[in-house]
Amino acid sequence: MTATPISRIRKARIRESTSRNRSRALQRSSSVCWRAVTLVVGLFLFSFTPAWNESPWHGKPLAAQDTPPANQPAESEASGEETIPDAEIAMAVDGELWGAKGVNANRIDVSVERGVVTLDGTVKTILAKDRASRIAGMIKGVRSIIDRLDVQPTIRTDGEIRSDVIAALESDPATDDWEFEIAVDDAVVTLGGDADSHAQQSLATKIIKGVRGVKEIKNETDIRYEDDRSDAEIRTEIQHRLRWDARLDDEQLSVEVDNGEVTLSGIIGSRYEKTLARDDAWVSGVRSVQTDELEVQWWARDKLLRKQQGETVLSNAAISEAVRDTFQYDPRVNAFNLTAICQNGTVTLIGNVDNLKAKRAAAQNAINTTGVWRVKNYLKVRPKEARTAEQIVRDVRMALIRDPVVDRFDIEIESNDGTVYLYGSVDSYFQKAEAEDIVAKVNGVTDVANHLTVSYDQPSFRFGYDWDATRYNYNFDYAKTRQKSDREIEDDVRTQLRWSPFVDEQQVAVSVEDGLATLTGTVDSQIERSDAAENAIEGGAVQVRNRLTVK
C-alpha cells in the first residue's frame, strides 16, 4: 500500500466567536435609579457574608440552580465565550464510547463538571483504559479528564507476565537490542534501566501495555542524554516541532525552559491536542514537561485567533526537511537513513528499513507534518537477517497470543517469502487491524495479507488503529449498517460534525438519500474536507459524496 490516509488529527479550524449584548435599555424613571442604589448596597453587604466565597462573582463553580438549561450554552467567565453544557458533553462522550470498539461502554460511567470529564468503572486492559481516556479527550468542550478506571486483567502469574514482557521487548525490532530490568509484583510491571530518550522510554511502556495480564506499569528508567543542551536550544527545537505538527495549532502556545524543565502555557483547542503538545515538548535535553498552564478552550479554534493555513506558503524543501526531522523523534524510524521528497504536498519516501512497522510509522510521521496531504511510501523492507517461514509463523503466533485484544481468536497463520497471511474471523475491524499491526512488528515480516473476516461491512475509510495517540493516527471502528433510515443517518452525521473539534459544522451541509451522504459547502482546508467525510462515515453513512470546496 503506497498511500496513507489523511490523519484525523489536524490543524483545527475555528469559528468566529460572537459577542452578546447582555444589557437592556433601562426605562428612564426614578424607580430604576432607586433599584440600582439598592443593588449596590446589597452587594456591598453580601460581600461580608460566607456565601460570597461560593458565589459566581468570586470565581467559584456556579450552583446547580444557577447553571443554564441543558439546551442553552453558558458563557465562560474568563473569556466571555460560550461554553458547552456539561450534560451535553457527557452524552457525547457516552455516545462515542458506545460507537468505539476496544472498550466496553457498559462498564464505564461518565460524569462532567465544568468541562472536566470523570471516567469511573472497570476495563480489562491498560489499552482499553488509555483508549477510553483518548476518546473523551477528542470531544469538543472537554477541558480535562480524571481517569478512575480500574484495570481488571486476565489473571496470570507474575512469572508468566514477566516472561511475556521480556519476549515482547525482545521480539519487537525497535527494542530487541535495548537493555531493561523487568520486575513484576501482583501484575504490576516495573521497568528499570537506562533510556536514550523519552520517546524510547514511552515506546517500551507501550509495548508492555500490549501484554496480557498487565494491570499497571511503573516506568522507572532513567533518561541519559548524550549531550548537554542549553535552554535556548531546547526551546527553539520545541517551537519547531509544535509549528510543524499538523495535528495542533501553535499560535497561542508559549514555551519556557529553565534548566531543562519545560513549561507550556497558553490556550489550545482540545484535550487531545494538549496531549500532543506535551509529547512534542519532549526533545533531547528535557528533564520534565509541565502543562498545567496550558488551558483547553474549544473556542480557541476561532478564525480570528488562529493563523489561516493558506496565509503561509510552505516550500517543498521546507516540508521535506520537516518530515525528515520527525523521523529523528520516532525510535521506530530514527535508526534508518530515509529520504523524503515533497512536491505540492505529496511526500515520497525512499530508502530501506528492516521491519514493516518502521515503514508504516515513517508514513504516519510524514502525514502528521504540516503541509502534507498525501504520502507515497516506497520504503523497502529488508530484514536484518533471513528467517524461515516456520520461524516467522511461530513468532507471529506467540505475539498474537500475548496480545489482550486478539488472544482469544483462532487465527490461522501462513508465511511465504516474508508475507504473512492471516485467516479466520474476529468481532470487529478494530480487532482485524490490531492483529495486522501486531504482525507488522515481527522480525522478518515484509508484508501482511489480512484475510480475517468480520460479520459487517467494512467502512469506506481505512483507519489507523495503533494504540499510540501521540504518534500514530487512529479512529473508531464503526459498523456500517443499512438499518438506519436516511433521517437517522443525517441526524447522526450532524452530531458527529458538531462534536468534532476539527471541523466547523456550520460550514458543512448534509443530505442523505438511500444511505448516501452528500456534503456541500466551503471549508478552510483540504484536511478539514477529509475530516468531514470521516465524520459522515462515523455517523452511519454507507457512502459519502464529498462536494465540499476549499477556500
C-alpha positions as CSV (number, residue, x, y, z in Angstrom):
1,M,0.0,0.0,0.0
2,T,1.7,3.2,-1.1
3,A,-0.6,5.9,0.2
4,T,-1.5,6.8,3.7
5,P,-4.9,8.3,4.6
6,I,-5.0,11.8,6.0
7,S,-4.9,11.9,9.7
8,R,-8.0,12.7,11.6
9,I,-5.9,15.0,13.9
10,R,-5.2,18.2,12.0
11,K,-4.6,21.9,12.3
12,A,-8.1,22.7,13.7
13,R,-10.3,25.2,12.1
14,I,-12.3,27.6,14.3
15,R,-15.4,29.5,14.0
16,E,-15.6,33.2,14.7
17,S,-16.9,34.0,18.2
18,T,-19.8,36.3,18.6
19,S,-20.2,38.7,21.5
20,R,-23.5,39.1,23.1
21,N,-25.1,42.2,24.4
22,R,-26.5,41.2,27.7
23,S,-27.8,44.5,29.0
24,R,-31.2,46.0,28.1
25,A,-32.0,49.7,28.0
26,L,-33.3,50.9,31.3
27,Q,-36.5,52.8,31.4
28,R,-36.0,56.4,32.3
29,S,-37.8,56.5,35.5
30,S,-36.7,57.4,39.1
31,S,-37.8,54.0,40.3
32,V,-34.9,52.4,38.3
33,C,-32.4,54.6,40.0
34,W,-33.6,53.6,43.4
35,R,-33.3,49.9,42.4
36,A,-29.8,50.4,41.2
37,V,-28.8,52.0,44.6
38,T,-30.5,49.1,46.4
39,L,-28.5,46.6,44.4
40,V,-25.1,48.2,45.0
41,V,-25.8,48.4,48.8
42,G,-27.0,44.8,48.8
43,L,-23.8,43.6,47.1
44,F,-21.7,45.5,49.5
45,L,-23.3,43.9,52.5
46,F,-23.3,40.5,50.8
47,S,-19.5,40.6,50.3
48,F,-19.1,40.3,54.1
49,T,-21.1,37.1,54.3
50,P,-19.7,33.5,53.9
51,A,-21.9,33.0,50.9
52,W,-19.7,35.4,49.0
53,N,-16.9,32.8,48.8
54,E,-19.1,30.4,46.9
55,S,-20.7,33.0,44.6
56,P,-20.0,33.1,40.9
57,W,-18.6,36.7,41.3
58,H,-15.9,35.2,43.4
59,G,-14.8,32.7,40.7
60,K,-16.2,29.5,42.3
61,P,-18.4,27.0,40.4
62,L,-22.0,28.0,39.8
63,A,-24.6,26.3,42.0
64,A,-26.8,23.8,40.2
65,Q,-29.7,26.2,40.1
66,D,-27.6,28.9,38.5
67,T,-26.4,26.9,35.6
68,P,-28.1,27.4,32.2
69,P,-30.6,24.8,30.9
70,A,-29.1,21.8,29.1
71,N,-30.0,23.2,25.7
72,Q,-28.6,26.6,26.3
73,P,-24.9,27.5,26.1
74,A,-23.3,29.0,29.1
75,E,-20.7,31.7,28.9
76,S,-17.1,31.4,30.0
77,E,-16.4,33.7,33.0
78,A,-12.8,34.2,31.9
79,S,-13.2,34.6,28.2
80,G,-16.7,35.7,27.5
81,E,-17.1,32.8,25.1
82,E,-19.8,30.2,25.0
83,T,-19.2,27.0,26.9
84,I,-20.9,23.7,26.2
85,P,-23.3,22.4,28.9
86,D,-21.9,19.5,30.9
87,A,-24.9,17.3,30.3
88,E,-24.4,17.5,26.5
89,I,-20.7,16.8,26.8
90,A,-21.5,13.7,29.0
91,M,-23.9,12.4,26.4
92,A,-21.4,13.0,23.6
93,V,-18.7,11.0,25.4
94,D,-21.1,8.2,26.2
95,G,-22.1,8.1,22.6
96,E,-18.5,7.8,21.3
97,L,-17.7,5.1,23.9
98,W,-20.7,3.1,22.6
99,G,-19.6,3.6,19.0
100,A,-15.9,2.7,19.5
101,K,-14.6,-0.8,19.6
102,G,-11.9,-1.8,22.1
103,V,-13.8,-0.5,25.1
104,N,-16.9,-1.9,27.0
105,A,-19.2,1.1,27.4
106,N,-21.4,-1.0,29.8
107,R,-18.7,-0.9,32.4
108,I,-17.9,2.8,32.2
109,D,-19.7,5.7,33.9
110,V,-19.2,9.3,32.6
111,S,-19.7,12.5,34.6
112,V,-18.8,16.0,33.7
113,E,-18.4,19.1,35.8
114,R,-17.4,22.4,34.1
115,G,-15.9,20.6,31.2
116,V,-13.9,18.1,33.3
117,V,-14.8,14.5,32.5
118,T,-14.5,11.8,35.1
119,L,-14.4,8.2,34.0
120,D,-15.4,5.6,36.5
121,G,-15.7,1.8,36.2
122,T,-13.6,-1.2,35.1
123,V,-11.8,-2.2,32.0
124,K,-9.9,-5.4,31.1
125,T,-6.7,-3.9,29.8
126,I,-4.5,-0.9,30.1
127,L,-5.0,-0.4,26.4
128,A,-8.8,0.0,26.9
129,K,-8.2,2.4,29.8
130,D,-6.0,4.6,27.6
131,R,-8.5,4.3,24.7
132,A,-11.4,5.4,26.8
133,S,-9.5,8.5,28.0
134,R,-8.4,9.3,24.5
135,I,-12.0,9.1,23.2
136,A,-13.2,11.5,25.9
137,G,-10.3,13.9,25.1
138,M,-11.4,14.2,21.5
139,I,-14.8,15.6,22.3
140,K,-15.4,19.3,21.8
141,G,-15.7,21.1,25.2
142,V,-13.7,18.6,27.3
143,R,-11.1,20.6,29.2
144,S,-9.6,17.8,31.3
145,I,-10.0,14.2,32.2
146,I,-10.0,12.4,35.6
147,D,-9.4,8.7,34.8
148,R,-10.6,6.5,37.6
149,L,-11.0,3.4,35.5
150,D,-9.8,0.3,37.3
151,V,-7.9,-2.3,35.2
152,Q,-9.0,-5.9,36.0
153,P,-7.0,-8.0,33.6
154,T,-6.9,-11.7,32.9
155,I,-5.4,-13.4,36.0
156,R,-1.9,-14.7,35.3
157,T,1.1,-15.5,37.5
158,D,3.8,-12.8,37.8
159,G,6.2,-15.3,36.3
160,E,4.1,-15.7,33.2
161,I,3.6,-12.0,32.8
162,R,7.4,-11.3,33.2
163,S,8.3,-13.9,30.6
164,D,5.8,-12.4,28.1
165,V,7.0,-8.8,28.8
166,I,10.6,-9.9,28.1
167,A,9.5,-11.8,25.0
168,A,7.5,-8.8,23.7
169,L,10.5,-6.4,24.1
170,E,13.0,-8.9,22.6
171,S,10.8,-9.7,19.6
172,D,10.0,-6.1,18.6
173,P,12.5,-4.8,16.0
174,A,12.6,-1.4,17.7
175,T,13.5,-2.7,21.2
176,D,15.2,-6.1,20.6
177,D,18.7,-4.7,21.5
178,W,17.6,-2.5,24.4
179,E,18.6,-3.5,27.9
180,F,15.9,-3.1,30.6
181,E,15.3,-4.5,34.1
182,I,11.9,-6.1,34.4
183,A,10.2,-6.9,37.7
184,V,6.6,-8.0,38.3
185,D,4.6,-7.9,41.5
186,D,0.9,-8.7,41.6
187,A,0.6,-7.9,37.9
188,V,2.3,-4.5,38.3
189,V,5.3,-4.3,36.0
190,T,8.3,-2.2,37.0
191,L,10.6,-1.2,34.2
192,G,14.2,-0.2,35.2
193,G,17.4,0.7,33.4
194,D,18.5,3.5,31.1
195,A,16.8,5.0,28.1
196,D,18.3,7.3,25.4
197,S,15.2,9.5,25.2
198,H,11.6,10.0,26.4
199,A,10.4,8.5,23.1
200,Q,12.3,5.3,23.8
201,Q,11.0,5.2,27.3
202,S,7.4,5.7,26.1
203,L,7.8,3.0,23.4
204,A,8.9,0.4,25.9
205,T,5.9,1.2,28.1
206,K,3.6,1.0,25.1
207,I,4.8,-2.5,24.2
208,I,4.4,-3.7,27.8
209,K,0.8,-2.4,27.8
210,G,0.1,-4.9,25.0
211,V,0.9,-7.9,27.2
212,R,-2.0,-9.9,28.5
213,G,-2.4,-9.8,32.3
214,V,-0.6,-6.5,33.0
215,K,-2.5,-4.3,35.4
216,E,-0.2,-1.4,35.8
217,I,3.3,-0.2,34.7
218,K,5.8,1.8,36.7
219,N,8.4,3.1,34.3
220,E,11.5,3.9,36.5
221,T,14.0,4.1,33.7
222,D,16.5,7.0,33.7
223,I,16.8,9.1,30.6
224,R,20.5,9.7,29.9
225,Y,21.2,12.2,27.1
226,E,24.5,12.0,25.2
227,D,25.0,15.8,25.1
228,D,24.2,18.7,27.3
229,R,22.0,21.4,25.6
230,S,21.2,25.0,26.5
231,D,17.7,26.1,27.4
232,A,17.7,28.3,24.3
233,E,18.5,25.2,22.0
234,I,15.7,23.2,23.7
235,R,13.2,26.0,23.4
236,T,13.9,26.5,19.7
237,E,13.5,22.8,18.9
238,I,10.2,22.5,20.8
239,Q,8.8,25.6,19.0
240,H,9.9,24.0,15.7
241,R,8.2,20.7,16.5
242,L,5.0,22.5,17.5
243,R,5.0,24.6,14.4
244,W,5.3,21.6,12.1
245,D,2.8,19.3,13.9
246,A,-0.3,19.2,11.6
247,R,-2.4,17.9,14.4
248,L,-2.4,21.0,16.6
249,D,-2.1,24.8,16.4
250,D,0.9,26.6,18.0
251,E,-0.4,30.2,17.5
252,Q,-1.4,30.6,21.2
253,L,1.2,28.4,22.8
254,S,4.2,29.7,24.8
255,V,7.3,27.7,25.6
256,E,9.6,28.4,28.6
257,V,12.7,26.4,29.5
258,D,14.6,26.6,32.8
259,N,17.4,24.2,33.4
260,G,15.8,21.7,31.1
261,E,12.4,21.9,32.7
262,V,9.8,22.9,30.2
263,T,6.6,24.8,30.8
264,L,3.9,25.1,28.2
265,S,1.3,27.8,28.6
266,G,-1.4,29.5,26.6
267,I,-4.6,28.2,25.0
268,I,-5.2,25.1,22.9
269,G,-8.4,23.8,21.2
270,S,-8.8,20.3,22.7
271,R,-7.7,18.0,25.4
272,Y,-6.3,15.7,22.8
273,E,-4.1,18.5,21.3
274,K,-2.8,19.1,24.8
275,T,-1.5,15.6,24.9
276,L,0.2,16.0,21.5
277,A,1.8,19.3,22.6
278,R,3.2,17.6,25.7
279,D,4.7,14.8,23.6
280,D,6.2,17.3,21.2
281,A,7.9,19.1,24.1
282,W,10.0,16.0,25.0
283,V,13.1,16.8,22.9
284,S,16.7,15.9,23.7
285,G,17.8,17.6,26.9
286,V,14.4,18.0,28.5
287,R,14.1,16.9,32.2
288,S,10.4,17.5,32.7
289,V,7.3,19.0,30.9
290,Q,4.6,20.9,32.8
291,T,1.3,21.6,31.0
292,D,-0.8,22.9,34.0
293,E,-0.7,26.4,32.5
294,L,-1.9,25.2,29.1
295,E,-5.6,25.8,29.1
296,V,-8.1,23.9,26.9
297,Q,-10.8,26.0,25.3
298,W,-12.8,24.8,22.3
299,W,-13.4,28.3,21.2
300,A,-9.6,28.6,20.6
301,R,-10.4,27.4,17.1
302,D,-11.8,30.9,16.4
303,K,-10.7,32.0,13.0
304,L,-9.8,35.4,14.3
305,L,-7.4,33.9,16.8
306,R,-5.8,31.3,14.5
307,K,-3.5,31.7,11.6
308,Q,-5.1,30.5,8.4
309,Q,-3.2,27.7,6.8
310,G,-3.3,29.3,3.4
311,E,-1.6,32.5,4.7
312,T,1.8,30.9,4.6
313,V,3.1,29.2,1.5
314,L,5.3,26.3,2.6
315,S,8.1,25.4,0.2
316,N,8.7,21.8,-0.9
317,A,12.2,22.0,0.6
318,A,10.9,23.2,4.0
319,I,8.2,20.4,4.1
320,S,10.8,17.8,3.1
321,E,13.1,18.9,5.9
322,A,10.3,18.9,8.5
323,V,9.3,15.4,7.6
324,R,12.9,14.2,7.9
325,D,13.0,15.9,11.3
326,T,10.0,13.9,12.5
327,F,11.9,10.7,11.9
328,Q,14.5,11.6,14.4
329,Y,11.9,11.7,17.2
330,D,10.5,8.2,16.5
331,P,12.5,5.3,17.9
332,R,11.0,3.0,15.3
333,V,12.4,5.1,12.5
334,N,15.4,7.1,13.7
335,A,17.9,4.3,13.0
336,F,17.4,4.5,9.3
337,N,18.7,6.9,6.6
338,L,15.5,7.8,4.8
339,T,14.8,10.3,2.0
340,A,11.6,12.4,2.0
341,I,10.8,14.4,-1.2
342,C,7.8,16.8,-1.2
343,Q,6.1,18.0,-4.3
344,N,3.0,20.2,-3.8
345,G,2.0,18.5,-0.6
346,T,2.7,14.9,-1.7
347,V,5.6,13.3,0.1
348,T,7.5,10.4,-1.4
349,L,9.5,8.2,1.0
350,I,12.6,6.4,-0.3
351,G,15.0,4.1,1.5
352,N,15.3,0.9,3.4
353,V,14.0,-0.2,6.8
354,D,14.4,-3.6,8.5
355,N,10.8,-4.1,9.5
356,L,7.3,-3.4,8.3
357,K,6.2,-1.4,11.3
358,A,9.0,1.1,10.7
359,K,7.8,1.6,7.1
360,R,4.3,2.3,8.3
361,A,5.5,4.5,11.2
362,A,7.5,6.6,8.8
363,A,4.5,7.3,6.6
364,Q,2.4,8.2,9.6
365,N,5.1,10.7,10.8
366,A,5.1,12.3,7.3
367,I,1.3,12.7,7.2
368,N,1.4,14.3,10.6
369,T,3.5,17.1,9.2
370,T,2.1,20.5,8.3
371,G,1.7,20.9,4.5
372,V,1.5,17.2,3.7
373,W,-1.8,15.8,2.4
374,R,-0.6,12.6,0.8
375,V,2.3,10.1,1.2
376,K,3.7,7.7,-1.4
377,N,5.5,5.1,0.6
378,Y,8.3,3.5,-1.4
379,L,10.3,2.3,1.6
380,K,11.7,-1.2,1.1
381,V,11.5,-3.7,4.0
382,R,14.8,-5.6,4.2
383,P,15.1,-7.7,7.4
384,K,18.4,-7.8,9.2
385,E,18.7,-11.5,8.8
386,A,17.0,-14.2,6.7
387,R,14.3,-16.1,8.6
388,T,12.4,-19.2,7.6
389,A,8.7,-19.3,7.2
390,E,8.4,-21.6,10.3
391,Q,10.3,-19.1,12.4
392,I,8.1,-16.2,11.3
393,V,4.8,-18.2,11.9
394,R,6.0,-19.2,15.3
395,D,6.8,-15.6,16.4
396,V,3.6,-14.3,14.9
397,R,1.5,-16.9,16.8
398,M,3.2,-16.1,20.1
399,A,2.7,-12.3,19.5
400,L,-1.0,-12.8,18.9
401,I,-1.4,-14.9,22.0
402,R,0.3,-12.3,24.1
403,D,-2.0,-9.6,23.0
404,P,-5.1,-9.0,25.2
405,V,-7.2,-7.7,22.2
406,V,-7.0,-10.7,19.9
407,D,-5.6,-13.6,22.1
408,R,-9.0,-15.4,22.2
409,F,-9.4,-15.8,18.4
410,D,-8.5,-18.9,16.4
411,I,-6.3,-17.3,13.7
412,E,-4.6,-19.4,11.0
413,I,-1.2,-18.1,10.0
414,E,0.8,-18.8,6.9
415,S,4.1,-17.2,5.7
416,N,5.7,-17.1,2.2
417,D,8.7,-15.0,1.2
418,G,8.2,-12.6,4.1
419,T,4.5,-12.1,3.6
420,V,2.3,-13.3,6.4
421,Y,-1.3,-14.5,5.6
422,L,-4.0,-14.3,8.3
423,Y,-7.2,-16.3,8.1
424,G,-10.1,-16.7,10.5
425,S,-12.8,-14.4,11.9
426,V,-12.8,-11.6,14.5
427,D,-15.6,-9.5,16.0
428,S,-14.6,-6.1,14.6
429,Y,-12.4,-4.3,12.1
430,F,-10.6,-2.8,15.1
431,Q,-9.5,-6.3,16.1
432,K,-8.7,-7.1,12.5
433,A,-6.4,-4.1,12.2
434,E,-4.9,-4.8,15.7
435,A,-3.9,-8.3,14.5
436,E,-2.3,-6.8,11.4
437,D,-0.4,-4.2,13.5
438,I,1.0,-7.0,15.8
439,V,2.2,-9.0,12.7
440,A,3.9,-5.9,11.3
441,K,6.2,-5.7,14.4
442,V,7.5,-9.2,14.0
443,N,11.1,-9.6,12.7
444,G,11.2,-11.0,9.2
445,V,7.8,-9.8,8.1
446,T,7.8,-7.7,5.0
447,D,4.1,-7.6,4.2
448,V,0.7,-8.7,5.6
449,A,-2.2,-10.2,3.7
450,N,-5.0,-9.8,6.2
451,H,-7.9,-12.2,5.2
452,L,-9.6,-12.1,8.6
453,T,-13.3,-11.7,8.2
454,V,-15.8,-9.6,10.2
455,S,-19.6,-10.0,10.1
456,Y,-20.4,-6.5,9.0
457,D,-19.5,-4.3,6.0
458,Q,-16.1,-2.6,6.2
459,P,-16.1,1.2,6.5
460,S,-15.3,3.1,3.3
461,F,-12.3,4.7,5.0
462,R,-9.2,2.7,6.1
463,F,-8.4,3.9,9.6
464,G,-5.2,3.5,11.6
465,Y,-5.6,1.5,14.8
466,D,-2.3,1.8,16.5
467,W,-2.7,2.5,20.2
468,D,-0.2,5.3,20.5
469,A,-2.2,8.5,20.4
470,T,0.8,10.8,20.5
471,R,2.4,9.4,17.3
472,Y,0.0,7.5,15.1
473,N,-3.4,8.2,13.7
474,Y,-6.5,6.3,14.8
475,N,-10.2,6.4,14.5
476,F,-13.1,4.4,15.8
477,D,-14.3,1.2,14.2
478,Y,-17.9,2.0,13.3
479,A,-20.1,-0.8,11.8
480,K,-21.7,0.2,8.6
481,T,-25.4,-0.6,8.8
482,R,-28.2,-0.2,6.4
483,Q,-30.8,-0.5,9.2
484,K,-30.8,3.2,9.8
485,S,-33.2,5.4,8.0
486,D,-31.8,8.3,5.9
487,R,-33.2,10.7,8.5
488,E,-31.3,8.9,11.3
489,I,-28.1,8.8,9.4
490,E,-28.4,12.6,8.6
491,D,-29.0,13.3,12.3
492,D,-26.1,11.2,13.4
493,V,-23.7,12.7,10.8
494,R,-24.7,16.2,12.1
495,T,-24.0,15.1,15.6
496,Q,-20.5,13.8,14.6
497,L,-19.7,17.1,12.9
498,R,-21.0,19.1,15.9
499,W,-18.8,17.3,18.4
500,S,-15.7,17.1,16.3
501,P,-13.1,19.7,17.5
502,F,-11.6,19.5,14.0
503,V,-14.5,20.6,11.7
504,D,-16.7,23.7,11.7
505,E,-20.1,22.1,11.3
506,Q,-21.6,25.5,10.3
507,Q,-19.7,25.3,7.1
508,V,-21.0,21.8,6.1
509,A,-24.5,21.0,4.8
510,V,-25.6,17.4,4.9
511,S,-28.2,15.5,2.9
512,V,-28.8,11.7,2.8
513,E,-30.5,9.5,0.3
514,D,-30.5,5.7,0.3
515,G,-27.6,5.8,2.8
516,L,-25.5,8.0,0.5
517,A,-24.4,11.2,2.4
518,T,-23.7,14.3,0.3
519,L,-21.6,17.0,1.9
520,T,-21.7,20.5,0.4
521,G,-20.3,23.9,1.5
522,T,-16.9,25.6,1.8
523,V,-14.3,24.6,4.4
524,D,-10.9,26.1,5.3
525,S,-8.6,23.3,4.2
526,Q,-8.2,20.0,2.4
527,I,-7.6,18.4,5.8
528,E,-11.0,19.7,7.1
529,R,-12.7,18.4,4.0
530,S,-11.3,14.9,4.6
531,D,-12.2,15.0,8.3
532,A,-15.8,15.9,7.5
533,A,-16.1,12.8,5.2
534,E,-14.8,10.7,8.1
535,N,-17.4,12.1,10.3
536,A,-20.1,11.1,7.8
537,I,-18.9,7.5,7.9
538,E,-18.9,7.6,11.7
539,G,-22.5,8.8,11.5
540,G,-23.5,5.7,9.6
541,A,-23.3,6.8,6.0
542,V,-22.9,3.8,3.7
543,Q,-21.1,6.0,1.2
544,V,-20.1,9.7,1.1
545,R,-20.2,12.1,-1.9
546,N,-17.9,14.8,-0.8
547,R,-18.7,18.0,-2.6
548,L,-17.1,20.3,-0.1
549,T,-14.9,23.0,-1.7
550,V,-11.8,24.5,-0.1
551,K,-11.3,28.3,0.3
